[in-house]
C-alpha cells in the first residue's frame, strides 16, 4: 500500500526541498487529522533535517496542558476556529523555535449525542451546535513574516476521509505560503496581508 498517496507525497517532497534549500525548519500542531500531518512529513527521507516535530492537541485538557492556553480560553471555547488555530501555531513556534509552524483544527466527523460534553450538549439544545460545520478545517501558518489562516470545506461528513483531506489541505496551504515567501513580490504581499490581519484583530 502506498503511503502517503502519490499527490500528498509530491507536496511533502516539495516542502522538504524548499525548507532544506533555505535552511529552515518546520513543526506542526494538529488536532482533527490525528497525527497525519506529522506522518506524511516524516515519510520523506531525511525529514529530520527540516522537521522539528509535532504535537497532537485533541482534548480541551491537552490544550490547557500543552498549548499555552489559559483556563479562560478553555471556558470561552466553543469549537474549532481561526482564532484557535492561530493560538496553536503561535504557542508551538515559541516553544520549538521552528521557522514555520503549521497548525490544524476542525470538524472531521459527527459526534454522537452521548459523546458530546456537557457544554456541547447545551449548545446543541440551544440550536447553536451547527452540524453544517462538519468537514470544515481551520489552518494556520506562523512564519518569519507573521501568521496566516485559511478555512477549507471538504463537503464530506465522513470522518476518515476528512482526516486525510484536512492533512492534505494543510500541506497545500503551507506550500503556498512557502512559495509566496520565496519571492520578493510574494514576501511584500504577505507582509501587507499580515499587517492587515493585525489591524483587523484590533478592531
BELVEN-V774003 format. One record per helix or strand of 2 or more residues. SS is the DSSP state (H for helix, E for strand). FROM is the first residue (numbers start at 1). TO is the last residue. If there is no record, write none. Layout:
((SS;FROM;TO) (SS;FROM;TO))
This chain:
((H;6;22) (E;26;30) (H;36;42) (H;47;49) (E;51;56) (H;60;66) (H;71;75) (H;82;96) (E;100;106) (H;113;115) (H;118;125) (H;131;133) (E;136;143) (E;146;153) (H;159;181) (H;184;202))
